Amino acid sequence: MITFESQLVQPIEFLQKIVSKGGPEPEEYGQLMNMADYLEKEYKSGNISELDLQLMRNSFGEDCLKTTLHGHSIARPYGYAGDFMIIDKFYRRHVTADKRFEKWDKFWQSCAATQAVRNRKTYFINTLTNLLKEKPQLDLLNVASGPARDLADLYSGLNKGQLNTLCIEADHRAIAYAKELNKAYNDEISFIEKNIFRYETDKKFDVVWSAGLFDYFNDSVFVKIIRRFVNWTKSGGEIIIGNFSECNSSQAFMELFGDWYLHHRSEEQLTKLAVQAGMEEKNIKVEREPEGINLFLRILVS
């Protein structure tokens, strides 16, 4: 693996080489990630300016950025990072139809972070399925529900009436997309267009789930929203929160070439934040998906 320890020109030349041939081959994926790690260190050290970074992003070319996953991430067509469409493209292993740039999407879909997102969907389905074995009917609050493909896949294996779901989502376009995807279950899944900071309810749920929202919260907001979740959870119910771990090997590439920044946290940090929110440590556990990148903070509400 190339270490890029001597001159900054080496990784930039390597990037230019990859761009010039329409993306990396599988045997170059590790080198590309290593290059991103090196460039990120240089950027954080002040050796690469904002202008330099923008020039590197633009070097992919306008056509490439219009059609690829990392171009979608940079452009933010829905106004925010990690929008419902790119998440659903990860779920579907989408690769651009433009043969000139398909190598870039294949690379992105191979990244550990992208696989972790897909594993998150599997984790959700398995967790809810197991909970339904313990209690035959559940009320679920799904916060920042996005494309809701996880719900569509879950409901396809359930009997009618087992699960009633309320989705809170701030993006009306995500709701429209999710409703169409889940139209077969529209009498069991409902949607409210609301920012989570403004949502209020007297209803309590067996499970309050949020897959990818807390990655964007600083610690103080994280704690504040947990406290709100507790008010919406039945006694004996559970809060489950997804958060990317510090082991995200794709972090540098996501940040430098996708303009996609998350708050990465360890198991210990997640537990500490739950305790700060007033939870007892005996009621807290942290699980992870197979990549070890997406962590799941689980809080039993007494």
N, C-alpha and C positions, 0 to 999 in steps of 0.2 A: 504494500500500500504506500502511495506517495505521502510523504510527511509535510512537504512544503515549508521547511524550516529556514531556508536560506533567503530567498528573495520573493517579494510580493508579486513580481512579474510572473513567476511560475504558475501559481494557481489561476491568475487571470488569463494566461495563455492557454491553460488547460480548459477553462470555461469556454473561451473563444473556439477552441477546437471542437468541443462537444456541440456548441451552438451551430457551428458551421455545417455539421453533418446531421442536423435535425434532431439531436438528442442522444442520450447515452445508450450504449449496449449494456446488457445485464452485467457483464464482467467489469464495467466501469462504474457501477452504482456505488461501490464502496469508496472509490477514489473521489467521486463527486461529493459524497457526504463528508469525506475528510477535508476536501477543499472548502466546503461551506463552514466546517468547524474552524478552520484556519482563518478564513476571511472574517468570520464573526469576531474572533479574538482581536484581529487587526482593527475592525470597526469599533469595538468597545474600547480599544486602547487609543483611539483617535487617529490611527494611521490611515484610515479610510474615511473620507468625508461623506456627508449626505449626498452631495453631488456625485461623487464617485459611485456610491451605492445605486443611485438612480440611473446612472449611465450603464452600470452592470445589468440592472433589470431591463433597461431598454434595449440592451444588446441582443436579446432574444428575438427582437423584431416585432413589428405591429401585427403581422398575420399570425405569428405564433401565439402572442398574448391574447389575441381575439378568440382563439379556439381551444386553448389548453386549460387544464386545471389550475396551474400556477398563475396563468393569465387571469383567470376568473378570480382567484384569490387577491391578486393585486388590484384589479379593477373594481371589485366590490359592487357588482351591478345592482345589488339590493340595498346597498348603503352600509353594510356592516360585515365584519369578518365572520367566517364560519356560517354563512347563510344556509337556509334549508336546501337550496339547490345543490350546492357543492357537497353537502353532507349526503344527499341522496345519490349524487354521482359516485361518491365513495361506496355507498351501500351496493350500487349496481355495477361497480367496477367499470364505470364508463371510460371509454377511450375515444378521443376525437376521431371523427370520420375523415379528417384531413390527414392523409397518409404522410404528408411532409413532416408532421409534428407528433405522430402517434407515439413515438419513442418517449417523449416527455410525459405523456399521460401514463404510459406503462410503468415508467419510473416512479411517478407519484403514487400509483396504485400499489406498487411494491413496497413502499416505505412502511416502516414499523408503525408509525403514527396512524397511517391510513388503515392498516390492518387492525389496529387497536379500536378505531371507530367502528369497524365492522364487528369486531368482537364485542363491543359495547351493546350492539343490537342483540347479539346472541345471549349475552349476559342478562339483559332485560327480559327476554323471552323465557329463559330458563328460570330466572328468579321468580317471575310472576307465576309461571306454571307450577313451581314448587310451593309457593304460598297458597295457591288455589287448591292444592292437595290437602293442606291443613285446614283451610276454611273455604267452603264451596262457593262462596259469593263474596266479592270484594268491590270496594269503591276506591278508585284510583284517581289521584290528581297528578297530571303530567304537566310539569312546568317547563315552558320553552320547548314545546313539542315538535317544532320544526316540520320536516316532511311527514312524520308519523308513519314511516314505513315499518318501524318496529311494532307499532300497534296493528297494522294490517297483517303482518306475519304472525303475531301472537293470536289475534282473533280468528285467523283461519284454522287454528287448531283447538278452539274452545267451543263449548256448547253455548247456545243462546242463554243469556241471563246470568252467566257466571261472573262477568266483569262489567262494571259501569265506569266509564272514564270521562273525566272532565279535563280538557286541554286548555291551558292558558298560554297564549302566544301573542306576541306584540306585533307581528308582521301579518297583515291581512292577506298578502300573497302566499305566505306559508300555509295559512288556514285554508285558502281556496284549493291549494295543491293537495293538502292532507285530506280535505273532505272528499275530493274526487278519488283519491287513492283508497279511502275507507268507506266509499259510498254503500257498500254491502252491509256495513255495520252502523249506519247513521242513527239508528234508534238506540245504540248502546254507547256511542261516542259523541260528545258535544264539545263545542269550541267557544271560547270567549276571547275576543281580541282585547288584550289589556297588558300594559306594562306591569311586571310583577311588583314594582314598588307602589303601584296604585290599586292593586287587586285586594279586595276585602271579601270575606265570606264568613258566615256562621256555621257552614257545613263542615263536618269533619270526615276524614278519609282514612281508610285502612292503610293505604300506602301513598306517600307523597314522593314522587320521583322527579329528578331533574338530571338529565344526562350530561349536558355540555355547557350549561349556563355559568356555573361557578368558576370555570376556567378564566372568566373575564372579570371576576370580582377581586378587589383587594381584600385584605383580611378583615377590615372593619365591616365592610358590606357583607362579606361572607357570613360573619357572626350574626349580623342583623337579620339576614334572610333566614338563617336557621331558626332563629327565635320566632319568626313569622310562621315558618313551616310547622313548628311545634303546636301552635294555636289551631292549625288546620288538621291535626292528626289525632285520631281516636286513641284512647288509652289502650295500650297493647298493640298499637299500630307502629308503623315503621317509616322513617325518612331515609331515602337512598339518594345520595348525591355523587355524581361522577366528577372526577377531576384528574387532569393529566399529571403524571408523576415527574420527578426530576430525572427519570431514566429515559426520557424521550430522545432517542438518537437522531430523530428528524428535526429537532428544534431549530438548529442553526439554519438549515435550508428553508424551513417554513418561514422563519423570521426575515432572512436576507432576501429570499427570492419569491416569497409569497406575501410579505408584509403582514404576517399572521402571528400575533403575539398572544401568549397565554400566561396565566399565573400557574407555574408548575409547583407542585407541593409533594412532600413526602408523607408517608403514613403517619409519622409522628406529628407533623404539622397539622394534618387533618384532624387527628385526635385532639390536639391542643385547642384548635378552633372550636370544636364541638364542646369541649369542656368550658371554654370561655363563654359559650352561648348558654351555659347552665346545665349541660347534660352530664350525667354521672358516667364516669369512665367505664364502669361495669356494663353499661348499656350501649357501648360504642365498639364497633369493630370496623376494620378496613379490609376489603377484598380487592382482588385485581383480576384482570383478564389475562389470557395466556402470554401476551407480549410483555406484560408487567408495566405497561405504559399508562393505561387507564385504570385509575384506582376508584373504588366505590366506598364512600363513607356511609355506613349503615348505623342508624341510631334508633334504638327501641324507645318508644315514648311510653312512659309509665303513667 
